[in-house]
């Protein structure tokens, strides 16, 4: 069994790797049809890391991309921030 401190470090490592992967992918494919979804997932990772400023910036980017479904999800996220 992994100690809770180890689990937290492992979880943080996974979130940071996912953020890097989303950023790298979007740097290569900035016009990908799923870019709003990837930016949203990146925002969620920042939120999970309690980096609320970075999460808010990403959520704002997503809100300007015009994806109706994601904008509805952002309405719910605004309550959390």
NORTA-V125711 format. One record per pair of residues at least 6 apart in sequence whose ideal C-beta (glycine too) atoms are under 6 Angstrom apart, sorted by the first residue. I is the first residue (numbers start at 0). J is the second residue. D is the distance in Angstrom with one decimal. If there is no record, write none. Layout:
# NORTA-V125711
I	J	D
I	J	D
This chain:
# NORTA-V125711
14	44	4.5
14	47	5.5
14	48	5.2
17	44	5.1
18	41	5.6
18	44	5.0
21	37	5.0
21	41	4.3
25	34	6.0
25	37	6.0
35	61	5.4
35	64	4.1
35	66	4.1
35	69	5.3
38	57	5.6
38	60	5.4
38	61	4.9
39	61	4.9
39	69	5.3
41	57	5.3
42	54	4.9
42	57	3.4
42	58	4.8
45	53	4.2
45	54	3.9
46	54	4.0
55	80	6.0
58	73	5.7
58	76	6.0
61	69	5.5
62	70	6.0
62	73	5.4
